[in-house]
Amino acid sequence: MPGNTPGIPYSASNYALCFKCHSERSLRNYVIFEKHKTHIDIVSCARCHDPHGVPNGTTLANAFLINFDLNIVASGSNGRLEFRHAGFRQGSCSLCCHGENHNPKTYGPGN
C-alpha cells in the first residue's frame, strides 16, 4: 500500500546502478541530507530518485533527480506529494512514506 511499505535491509547489491557513478562511502555518509543514510538503510534509491531524470521537472521540486515512486509513496495528509529544495542542506518533503506523514517534514540546520 503506498505510504505504508515496510523497510528493506541495506545491501550494497540493491544499489549497483547508483554505485556506477557514486561511491558507496559518499552515499552512505551523504552530508547534504543528514537522514540519507537512515533512508538508504531501509529503502532503495528508486523510491525517491529517478535515474532517468524527471520529464517536465523543475529545479525547485525535482532537484537531485527526486521523483517519488508512486507505488511506494503517497500524498501527505495535506494532500501534497512534493520535495522542495530550499538551499544548501535545506529542504522539505510533503508525503506519506514508511507509515509516517511528512506534512511537510523539513530538514537542514536546526531541524
TORPA-4810 file (N, C-alpha, C, O; in nm, 3 decimals):
<nodes>
NODE_1_0.085_-0.118_0.000_0.000_0.000_0.000_0.089_0.124_0.000_0.175_0.137_0.087_M
NODE_2_0.071_0.216_-0.095_0.154_0.336_-0.097_0.149_0.412_0.034_0.043_0.429_0.094_P
NODE_3_0.265_0.457_0.078_0.276_0.532_0.201_0.298_0.448_0.324_0.329_0.502_0.430_G
NODE_4_0.283_0.316_0.313_0.295_0.231_0.430_0.371_0.103_0.398_0.332_-0.005_0.442_N
NODE_5_0.479_0.114_0.322_0.555_-0.005_0.284_0.661_-0.036_0.388_0.716_0.056_0.449_T
NODE_6_0.691_-0.163_0.409_0.794_-0.199_0.507_0.933_-0.168_0.455_0.954_-0.152_0.335_P
NODE_7_1.027_-0.159_0.546_1.166_-0.133_0.510_1.233_-0.257_0.452_1.187_-0.369_0.471_G
NODE_8_1.341_-0.234_0.382_1.422_-0.341_0.325_1.562_-0.325_0.383_1.620_-0.217_0.373_I
NODE_9_1.619_-0.428_0.443_1.753_-0.416_0.500_1.855_-0.375_0.393_1.843_-0.415_0.277_P
NODE_10_1.953_-0.296_0.431_2.055_-0.248_0.338_2.138_-0.363_0.282_2.178_-0.454_0.354_Y
NODE_11_2.161_-0.357_0.154_2.252_-0.449_0.085_2.312_-0.371_-0.031_2.239_-0.313_-0.111_S
NODE_12_2.445_-0.369_-0.041_2.512_-0.294_-0.148_2.463_-0.337_-0.285_2.460_-0.255_-0.377_A
NODE_13_2.424_-0.462_-0.302_2.379_-0.510_-0.433_2.250_-0.442_-0.477_2.221_-0.437_-0.597_S
NODE_14_2.171_-0.389_-0.384_2.048_-0.317_-0.419_2.078_-0.181_-0.482_1.988_-0.117_-0.537_N
NODE_15_2.203_-0.138_-0.475_2.240_-0.004_-0.521_2.344_-0.008_-0.632_2.416_0.090_-0.653_Y
NODE_16_2.353_-0.118_-0.703_2.455_-0.135_-0.807_2.450_-0.024_-0.911_2.554_0.027_-0.953_A
NODE_17_2.330_0.015_-0.954_2.318_0.122_-1.053_2.374_0.253_-0.997_2.446_0.324_-1.067_L
NODE_18_2.340_0.286_-0.874_2.388_0.410_-0.812_2.540_0.412_-0.801_2.604_0.515_-0.822_C
NODE_19_2.596_0.296_-0.767_2.740_0.288_-0.745_2.820_0.289_-0.875_2.943_0.289_-0.871_F
NODE_20_2.753_0.291_-0.989_2.824_0.311_-1.115_2.878_0.453_-1.124_2.980_0.477_-1.188_K
NODE_21_2.810_0.548_-1.061_2.851_0.689_-1.064_2.893_0.743_-0.927_2.979_0.831_-0.919_C
NODE_22_2.834_0.689_-0.821_2.860_0.739_-0.686_2.929_0.631_-0.605_2.902_0.512_-0.622_H
NODE_23_3.019_0.672_-0.516_3.082_0.573_-0.429_2.987_0.538_-0.315_2.909_0.621_-0.269_S
NODE_24_2.994_0.413_-0.272_2.908_0.370_-0.161_2.936_0.456_-0.038_2.844_0.497_0.033_E
NODE_25_3.063_0.482_-0.014_3.100_0.561_0.103_3.036_0.700_0.098_2.983_0.748_0.199_R
NODE_26_3.040_0.765_-0.018_2.985_0.900_-0.025_2.834_0.900_-0.005_2.781_0.991_0.059_S
NODE_27_2.764_0.800_-0.059_2.619_0.796_-0.043_2.578_0.761_0.100_2.480_0.814_0.152_L
NODE_28_2.652_0.672_0.162_2.617_0.634_0.299_2.654_0.742_0.400_2.600_0.744_0.511_R
NODE_29_2.743_0.831_0.363_2.784_0.941_0.451_2.743_1.076_0.395_2.807_1.177_0.422_N
NODE_30_2.635_1.077_0.316_2.590_1.196_0.245_2.554_1.304_0.344_2.464_1.287_0.426_Y
NODE_31_2.625_1.417_0.336_2.605_1.522_0.436_2.505_1.628_0.394_2.466_1.710_0.477_V
NODE_32_2.463_1.630_0.268_2.366_1.730_0.225_2.232_1.705_0.295_2.167_1.799_0.341_I
NODE_33_2.192_1.580_0.302_2.067_1.540_0.368_2.106_1.444_0.479_2.135_1.328_0.454_F
NODE_34_2.107_1.494_0.603_2.162_1.415_0.713_2.088_1.284_0.740_2.143_1.196_0.806_E
NODE_35_1.967_1.270_0.691_1.891_1.146_0.711_1.908_1.049_0.594_1.841_0.946_0.589_K
NODE_36_1.997_1.080_0.499_2.015_0.996_0.380_2.051_0.853_0.419_1.990_0.759_0.371_H
NODE_37_2.150_0.836_0.506_2.192_0.702_0.547_2.077_0.627_0.613_2.058_0.508_0.587_K
NODE_38_2.001_0.695_0.697_1.886_0.632_0.762_1.788_0.579_0.657_1.735_0.469_0.671_T
NODE_39_1.765_0.658_0.552_1.672_0.617_0.447_1.727_0.503_0.363_1.655_0.407_0.334_H
NODE_40_1.855_0.510_0.321_1.905_0.403_0.234_1.928_0.273_0.310_1.947_0.168_0.248_I
NODE_41_1.925_0.278_0.441_1.932_0.154_0.518_1.801_0.076_0.511_1.799_-0.042_0.544_D
NODE_42_1.691_0.142_0.469_1.562_0.073_0.467_1.489_0.078_0.333_1.394_0.003_0.314_I
NODE_43_1.531_0.165_0.240_1.463_0.175_0.110_1.564_0.189_-0.003_1.676_0.234_0.020_V
NODE_44_1.525_0.153_-0.123_1.613_0.169_-0.238_1.611_0.314_-0.286_1.519_0.389_-0.256_S
NODE_45_1.714_0.351_-0.360_1.724_0.487_-0.414_1.604_0.522_-0.501_1.559_0.636_-0.503_C
NODE_46_1.553_0.422_-0.574_1.445_0.446_-0.670_1.314_0.487_-0.602_1.222_0.532_-0.670_A
NODE_47_1.303_0.472_-0.472_1.182_0.518_-0.404_1.171_0.670_-0.410_1.061_0.725_-0.411_R
NODE_48_1.287_0.736_-0.414_1.288_0.883_-0.416_1.350_0.942_-0.543_1.309_1.048_-0.589_C
NODE_49_1.448_0.872_-0.601_1.522_0.925_-0.714_1.489_0.850_-0.843_1.464_0.729_-0.841_H
NODE_50_1.490_0.922_-0.954_1.466_0.863_-1.085_1.594_0.874_-1.167_1.630_0.984_-1.210_D
NODE_51_1.664_0.763_-1.189_1.792_0.771_-1.261_1.778_0.814_-1.406_1.878_0.846_-1.471_P
NODE_52_1.657_0.816_-1.459_1.635_0.858_-1.597_1.602_1.006_-1.609_1.579_1.055_-1.719_H
NODE_53_1.600_1.076_-1.498_1.564_1.217_-1.499_1.415_1.234_-1.473_1.342_1.137_-1.456_G
NODE_54_1.372_1.357_-1.472_1.234_1.388_-1.440_1.175_1.471_-1.554_1.196_1.593_-1.559_V
NODE_55_1.102_1.407_-1.645_1.042_1.483_-1.755_0.952_1.595_-1.700_0.871_1.572_-1.611_P
NODE_56_0.967_1.713_-1.754_0.890_1.830_-1.711_0.915_1.867_-1.565_0.834_1.937_-1.504_N
NODE_57_1.025_1.820_-1.508_1.057_1.853_-1.370_1.106_1.996_-1.357_1.134_2.063_-1.456_G
NODE_58_1.114_2.041_-1.234_1.164_2.176_-1.207_1.283_2.167_-1.112_1.296_2.071_-1.036_T
NODE_59_1.367_2.267_-1.117_1.483_2.272_-1.028_1.439_2.274_-0.882_1.503_2.212_-0.797_T
NODE_60_1.331_2.342_-0.853_1.282_2.352_-0.717_1.224_2.221_-0.666_1.256_2.178_-0.555_L
NODE_61_1.139_2.157_-0.745_1.067_2.038_-0.699_1.138_1.907_-0.729_1.111_1.807_-0.663_A
NODE_62_1.228_1.905_-0.826_1.288_1.778_-0.867_1.440_1.781_-0.864_1.505_1.703_-0.934_N
NODE_63_1.497_1.869_-0.784_1.642_1.873_-0.769_1.691_1.735_-0.724_1.619_1.662_-0.657_A
NODE_64_1.811_1.700_-0.760_1.872_1.573_-0.721_1.796_1.452_-0.775_1.799_1.345_-0.715_F
NODE_65_1.728_1.471_-0.888_1.651_1.364_-0.953_1.540_1.309_-0.863_1.503_1.192_-0.875_L
NODE_66_1.488_1.392_-0.773_1.378_1.349_-0.687_1.254_1.331_-0.774_1.210_1.423_-0.843_I
NODE_67_1.198_1.211_-0.769_1.076_1.177_-0.841_1.020_1.054_-0.770_1.055_0.941_-0.806_N
NODE_68_0.937_1.074_-0.672_0.891_0.967_-0.585_0.820_0.855_-0.659_0.743_0.879_-0.752_F
NODE_69_0.846_0.732_-0.618_0.780_0.613_-0.674_0.639_0.607_-0.616_0.620_0.582_-0.497_D
NODE_70_0.540_0.630_-0.701_0.401_0.638_-0.656_0.343_0.504_-0.614_0.233_0.499_-0.561_L
NODE_71_0.416_0.395_-0.638_0.375_0.265_-0.586_0.414_0.250_-0.440_0.364_0.161_-0.370_N
NODE_72_0.501_0.338_-0.393_0.555_0.329_-0.258_0.513_0.449_-0.174_0.475_0.434_-0.058_I
NODE_73_0.521_0.567_-0.233_0.499_0.693_-0.162_0.361_0.748_-0.197_0.317_0.738_-0.312_V
NODE_74_0.294_0.805_-0.101_0.161_0.863_-0.123_0.162_1.010_-0.080_0.254_1.055_-0.012_A
NODE_75_0.060_1.083_-0.119_0.045_1.221_-0.075_0.032_1.224_0.077_-0.020_1.131_0.138_S
NODE_76_0.079_1.332_0.135_0.065_1.351_0.279_-0.077_1.391_0.313_-0.160_1.411_0.224_G
NODE_77_-0.106_1.402_0.441_-0.241_1.438_0.482_-0.277_1.580_0.440_-0.394_1.618_0.444_S
NODE_78_-0.176_1.658_0.399_-0.203_1.792_0.347_-0.238_1.787_0.199_-0.258_1.891_0.136_N
NODE_79_-0.244_1.666_0.141_-0.280_1.648_0.001_-0.167_1.672_-0.097_-0.187_1.666_-0.218_G
NODE_80_-0.047_1.698_-0.046_0.066_1.728_-0.133_0.163_1.610_-0.138_0.178_1.535_-0.042_R
NODE_81_0.227_1.596_-0.252_0.334_1.498_-0.273_0.444_1.573_-0.342_0.445_1.587_-0.465_L
NODE_82_0.540_1.623_-0.263_0.645_1.703_-0.322_0.768_1.710_-0.235_0.763_1.690_-0.114_E
NODE_83_0.879_1.738_-0.300_1.006_1.769_-0.239_1.036_1.913_-0.274_1.017_1.955_-0.388_F
NODE_84_1.082_1.990_-0.179_1.120_2.128_-0.204_1.263_2.150_-0.158_1.295_2.137_-0.039_R
NODE_85_1.348_2.184_-0.252_1.487_2.219_-0.221_1.487_2.363_-0.175_1.432_2.450_-0.243_H
NODE_86_1.549_2.392_-0.061_1.546_2.527_-0.006_1.685_2.586_0.013_1.703_2.682_0.089_A
NODE_87_1.784_2.529_-0.056_1.920_2.578_-0.043_2.011_2.469_0.011_1.966_2.358_0.037_G
NODE_88_2.137_2.502_0.028_2.237_2.405_0.071_2.197_2.340_0.203_2.181_2.408_0.305_F
NODE_89_2.181_2.210_0.200_2.146_2.128_0.317_2.011_2.163_0.377_1.990_2.146_0.498_R
NODE_90_1.918_2.212_0.295_1.787_2.250_0.345_1.678_2.210_0.247_1.698_2.216_0.126_Q
NODE_91_1.565_2.170_0.298_1.452_2.137_0.213_1.339_2.080_0.295_1.341_2.081_0.418_G
NODE_92_1.239_2.030_0.223_1.125_1.969_0.291_1.058_1.869_0.198_1.067_1.879_0.076_S
NODE_93_0.991_1.773_0.258_0.911_1.675_0.185_0.770_1.677_0.239_0.750_1.679_0.361_C
NODE_94_0.674_1.678_0.149_0.533_1.663_0.186_0.489_1.532_0.123_0.477_1.523_0.001_S
NODE_95_0.465_1.431_0.206_0.429_1.299_0.156_0.400_1.206_0.271_0.414_1.243_0.388_L
NODE_96_0.359_1.085_0.237_0.344_0.979_0.336_0.429_0.863_0.289_0.410_0.811_0.178_C
NODE_97_0.521_0.822_0.371_0.612_0.713_0.336_0.651_0.641_0.465_0.658_0.702_0.571_C
NODE_98_0.675_0.512_0.455_0.708_0.425_0.568_0.614_0.448_0.685_0.654_0.445_0.802_H
NODE_99_0.486_0.472_0.651_0.383_0.490_0.753_0.388_0.622_0.826_0.314_0.643_0.922_G
NODE_100_0.475_0.712_0.783_0.489_0.841_0.851_0.443_0.954_0.760_0.480_0.961_0.643_E
NODE_101_0.363_1.040_0.815_0.313_1.156_0.743_0.414_1.269_0.754_0.448_1.311_0.864_N
NODE_102_0.462_1.318_0.641_0.553_1.432_0.637_0.468_1.547_0.583_0.430_1.546_0.465_H
NODE_103_0.439_1.643_0.665_0.329_1.734_0.635_0.362_1.883_0.646_0.281_1.952_0.708_N
NODE_104_0.466_1.940_0.597_0.585_1.876_0.545_0.685_1.846_0.656_0.672_1.894_0.769_P
NODE_105_0.783_1.767_0.621_0.895_1.736_0.711_1.013_1.816_0.658_1.054_1.796_0.543_K
NODE_106_1.068_1.905_0.738_1.180_1.988_0.692_1.311_1.931_0.745_1.316_1.863_0.847_T
NODE_107_1.416_1.961_0.672_1.549_1.923_0.716_1.644_2.038_0.689_1.619_2.124_0.604_Y
NODE_108_1.751_2.037_0.761_1.851_2.141_0.747_1.901_2.183_0.885_1.861_2.125_0.986_G
NODE_109_1.987_2.282_0.889_2.040_2.328_1.016_1.928_2.364_1.114_1.836_2.437_1.080_P
NODE_110_1.938_2.311_1.233_1.839_2.342_1.336_1.717_2.252_1.338_1.633_2.265_1.428_G
NODE_111_1.703_2.161_1.240_1.587_2.071_1.237_1.623_1.932_1.283_1.537_1.844_1.287_N
</nodes>
